[in-house]
Amino acid sequence: MTELAEQKSEQEAFQELLDSLDPESYGLFAEADMGQEAQEFMGSAIGRYLLGCARQEYMDASTKLKRTAFWRFRRIQQLQNEIWRAENLMLWVRDLIVRGKAAEQTLEEREEA
């Protein structure tokens, strides 16, 4: 059997397994898969770069916010938005990874029972 045919056979078997699952289990598999993909992405050069950019933007905006005069409402709002954006990027990816690991653990516990 060729490698391509083997991969197709594995994909078909996996799809049959997914199709046989109840909605809750299907959701757990999907969540576990997304968490794994997020973890792989953050391990890639692009993921590390984006995370580094977010951290740098967060630190820069925080420093500038501390030094901004209280009457500069628009500038304060702009800096708060920059902090929010950077912070949320980091939180969204972390949340995907944590939720994926929790889904994996739930699936493992179901297999053991």
PEKABEL-V873419 format. One record per run of one state. SS is the DSSP state (helix for helix, strand for strand, loop for the rest). FROM is the first residue (numbers start at 0). TO is the last residue. Records with the same first field share a line. If there is no record, write none. Layout:
SS: FROM-TO / FROM-TO
//
This chain:
loop: 0-1 / 20-21 / 43-43 / 67-71 / 112-112
helix: 2-19 / 22-42 / 44-66 / 72-111
//
